Each structure stands twice: as C-alpha cells, then as structure tokens.
Amino acid sequence: MENRILDERLFHKNDTPPIPWFDRFRISWEVASTLYFLHNAKPKSIVHRDLKPSNILPDKNVVSKIRDGDLSTMLQSDFASTSTIYKDTSPAGTLCYNDPVYQRTRLALGMALLQLFTTRPAIAVTHVVETAIENEGECVGKWPIDEAKELAYLGLSCAELRRKYSQGFKNMVLPVLERLKAVMNEAQRSTYMTRHTPPNHFICPILKDVMVDPCVVGDGYTYDRRAME
C-alpha cells in the first residue's frame, strides 16, 4: 500500500506525516465494519485473531485494508455459550491485542481504537486513557472534544470484559462510529475547501458556490439546479 502500514503512520516512522483526526475516525469505522462483515460471514463466521495497527494498511487515500491471514472459522457461533468451538490448530495473536473482549466475544477492536486515539503503544494504553478522562485532560490538536471522548469511551468499553458487545456489536459499536464518520466527512470537506480553490467551472455563477447538481441552460452557461429553481 502507498501509505505502508498504519503502525508506521501512527508512530511517525521514516518521517511519515501524522494522521489527521478525521482520518482516524474513518479508519475506526472501516476496521469495525470489516470485523462485522467477517463475524457475519456465511455459512460460518470468521474471526480475525490478530488485529493491530501493523495489520492495518492505508492506501494512497488513507482508506484502510486489513491484512494477515491468521483467521479462525467459527464452528459454533453461539456467543452466549462458554463452549464456542473454533477451527484452528495453534495459538495466535499478539500480547496486549488479545484483550478480554477478544477472549470472550472475539471482538478484538478496543486496543486498536485506543491506539488510533492516543498514538501510544498498546501496553497500558487503557490506563492512560482512563487517567486522562478522570483528570479531564484535553486533546492535542484540533480534535472535537465531545466526539473524541465518545471514541475514547468506545475503545475502553470494547477493551472491557463485557459480553454484551458481542451481541450488540451492530447496535452498540457501529452506530457510534457511524456518527463519528459523519463528523469526519464534514470536517474533511471543510478542510479541503479551505486548502483548495475549486476551478471556476465548478462554481455556480448565481450561488457563488460549488455546484451540487449542475445543468446547462439556454444561455450556454452551467448553473446549479437549486439556483434555476
């Protein structure tokens, strides 16, 4: 991938530039969506047993992919049971990333979210975030405070021993990340418009703004349909 691996971008290895907060929100959503897709695969669920930043690959647009073929097929997908069976032949995973939620519910997401949020090593990252919240610490940079806290709480919740997050992944985890993704989209659009001047032919002569629904009219010029209506 053009942007190598997420681990290098997070820790600025080889002088790589930092990842803006809105891209971190989107990466969180992309990773969670991928896990949800795997968990709901048919005919049998699939579990990624070693989710961590070094297994997340951002492309040239910082859209993330997940690598590492160390996957496990779930033979009995009853999360309420303590005897769930997996088709695997050897221990897998990396220390710190196999958090209690992974052990109980196969949801290895919390540590990745917290690292995306803090840009810190996995060891003791939950303690760092909990302490910052208790002391009402502030985000470095231009993070929106309320949304940053929401992401922090979500990461901590996923890293806790709470079985309900396997049963309510679709209803409890993804909706939060969907909201954060919507905030990201708006922030990214505003940032782009601030840094880049669009070509004149993108601008509606009446509204003086980028056209959403351009249409050519009798005078030979193009206008936004809103202006014409």
C-alpha positions in Angstrom: 0.0 0.0 0.0 1.1 3.6 -0.7 1.0 4.5 2.9 2.7 1.4 4.1 1.2 0.2 7.4 -0.8 2.1 10.0 1.8 1.4 12.7 4.4 3.4 10.7 2.0 6.3 10.2 0.8 6.4 13.9 4.4 6.4 15.3 5.9 8.6 12.5 8.4 6.0 11.4 10.5 7.0 8.5 9.3 10.6 8.9 5.8 9.8 7.8 3.3 12.6 8.4 0.8 12.4 11.2 -2.8 11.1 10.5 -5.5 13.9 10.9 -8.1 13.2 13.5 -10.9 12.8 10.9 -9.0 10.1 9.1 -8.6 8.3 12.4 -12.4 8.4 12.8 -12.9 6.9 9.3 -10.2 4.2 9.9 -12.0 3.2 13.1 -15.3 2.8 11.2 -13.6 0.9 8.3 -12.0 -1.6 10.7 -15.1 -2.1 12.7 -17.2 -2.6 9.5 -14.7 -5.2 8.3 -14.8 -7.1 11.5 -18.6 -7.0 11.4 -18.6 -8.4 7.9 -16.3 -11.2 8.9 -18.3 -12.1 12.0 -21.4 -12.3 9.9 -19.9 -14.3 7.0 -22.0 -17.2 5.7 -22.2 -20.1 6.2 -19.7 -19.8 9.2 -18.5 -16.7 11.0 -14.8 -15.7 10.6 -12.7 -14.1 13.4 -9.5 -12.1 12.8 -7.2 -13.3 15.6 -4.5 -10.6 15.5 -6.0 -7.2 14.8 -3.4 -4.5 15.5 -2.1 -1.3 13.7 0.7 -3.3 11.9 -2.0 -5.4 10.2 -4.0 -2.3 9.0 -2.9 -1.0 5.6 -3.8 2.6 4.5 -3.8 3.1 0.7 -2.9 6.4 -1.0 -6.2 7.9 0.2 -5.7 6.6 3.7 -8.6 4.1 3.2 -7.7 1.1 5.3 -7.4 -2.6 4.5 -6.8 -5.4 6.9 -4.1 -8.0 6.3 -2.8 -11.2 8.0 -4.3 -14.5 7.0 -4.4 -15.7 10.6 -8.1 -16.2 10.7 -10.3 -18.6 12.6 -13.6 -20.1 11.4 -16.3 -20.2 14.0 -17.9 -23.6 14.1 -20.5 -22.8 16.7 -21.4 -19.1 16.8 -23.4 -19.0 20.0 -21.8 -16.1 21.9 -24.0 -16.9 24.9 -22.3 -20.2 25.3 -19.0 -20.8 27.0 -18.2 -23.7 24.8 -17.9 -22.0 21.5 -15.7 -24.1 19.2 -13.2 -22.7 16.7 -11.4 -24.3 13.8 -7.8 -23.5 14.5 -4.7 -25.5 15.1 -2.4 -23.3 17.1 -2.4 -20.2 19.4 -2.4 -17.0 17.6 -2.4 -13.3 18.3 -0.2 -10.6 19.8 0.1 -9.8 23.5 -1.9 -6.8 24.5 -4.2 -7.0 21.5 -5.8 -10.2 22.7 -7.8 -8.3 25.3 -10.6 -9.8 27.4 -13.2 -8.8 24.9 -11.4 -10.9 22.3 -11.2 -13.9 24.7 -14.9 -13.7 25.5 -16.6 -12.3 22.4 -14.0 -12.5 19.6 -14.1 -8.7 19.3 -10.5 -7.5 19.1 -11.3 -3.9 18.5 -10.7 -1.9 21.7 -6.9 -1.8 21.7 -6.8 -0.7 18.0 -9.3 2.1 18.7 -7.3 3.3 21.7 -4.1 3.3 19.8 -5.7 5.3 16.9 -6.9 7.7 19.5 -3.7 8.2 21.5 -0.8 7.3 19.2 0.7 5.3 22.1 2.0 1.7 22.5 -0.6 -0.9 23.4 0.9 -1.6 26.8 -1.1 0.3 29.5 -2.9 2.4 26.9 -6.2 1.7 28.7 -4.8 3.2 31.9 -3.5 6.2 30.0 -7.0 6.9 28.6 -8.8 6.3 31.8 -6.5 8.6 33.7 -6.9 11.3 31.1 -10.7 11.1 31.3 -10.7 11.2 35.1 -8.4 14.2 35.1 -10.4 15.9 32.3 -7.4 16.0 30.0 -7.7 17.8 26.7 -6.9 16.5 23.2 -3.8 17.7 21.5 -4.6 19.4 18.2 -7.9 20.2 16.7 -9.9 17.2 17.8 -13.6 17.9 18.5 -13.8 17.3 22.3 -17.2 15.6 22.5 -16.5 13.2 19.6 -13.0 12.5 20.9 -14.5 11.5 24.3 -17.0 9.3 22.6 -14.3 7.4 20.7 -12.3 7.1 24.0 -15.2 5.6 25.9 -16.0 3.3 23.0 -12.4 2.0 22.9 -12.4 1.4 26.7 -15.8 -0.3 26.5 -14.6 -2.7 23.8 -11.5 -3.5 25.9 -13.5 -4.4 29.0 -14.8 -7.8 29.8 -18.4 -7.2 28.6 -20.1 -10.0 26.7 -22.9 -7.7 25.5 -20.6 -6.1 23.0 -20.5 -9.3 21.0 -24.3 -9.5 21.0 -24.8 -5.8 20.3 -21.9 -5.0 18.0 -24.2 -3.9 15.2 -26.4 -1.9 17.6 -23.8 -0.5 20.0 -20.4 -0.2 18.3 -21.2 0.6 14.7 -23.7 3.4 15.3 -21.2 5.3 17.4 -18.6 5.0 14.7 -21.2 5.9 12.0 -21.9 9.2 13.9 -18.1 9.9 14.2 -17.7 9.2 10.5 -20.4 11.7 9.6 -18.5 14.3 11.7 -15.3 13.3 9.9 -16.9 13.7 6.5 -18.0 17.3 7.2 -14.6 18.2 8.7 -12.7 16.7 5.8 -14.9 18.6 3.3 -14.3 21.9 5.2 -10.6 21.3 5.3 -10.4 20.5 1.6 -12.4 23.6 0.7 -10.1 25.8 2.9 -6.9 24.4 1.3 -8.1 24.1 -2.3 -9.7 26.6 -4.6 -12.1 24.8 -6.9 -11.9 25.5 -10.7 -14.1 28.3 -11.9 -16.3 26.0 -14.0 -17.2 24.2 -10.7 -18.7 27.4 -9.3 -22.4 28.4 -9.9 -22.4 32.0 -11.3 -25.6 32.7 -9.2 -24.9 30.9 -5.9 -21.1 31.5 -6.0 -20.6 28.0 -4.5 -19.6 24.6 -5.8 -22.4 23.2 -7.9 -24.1 20.1 -6.4 -26.4 19.4 -9.4 -25.1 21.3 -12.4 -27.3 21.7 -15.5 -26.6 23.5 -18.8 -29.3 26.1 -19.8 -30.2 28.1 -22.9 -27.5 30.8 -22.5 -24.8 28.2 -22.8 -23.7 28.5 -19.1 -23.9 25.9 -16.4 -25.8 26.6 -13.2 -26.7 24.7 -10.0 -30.3 23.3 -10.4 -31.1 24.9 -7.0 -30.4 28.4 -8.4 -32.5 27.7 -11.5 -35.4 26.5 -9.5 
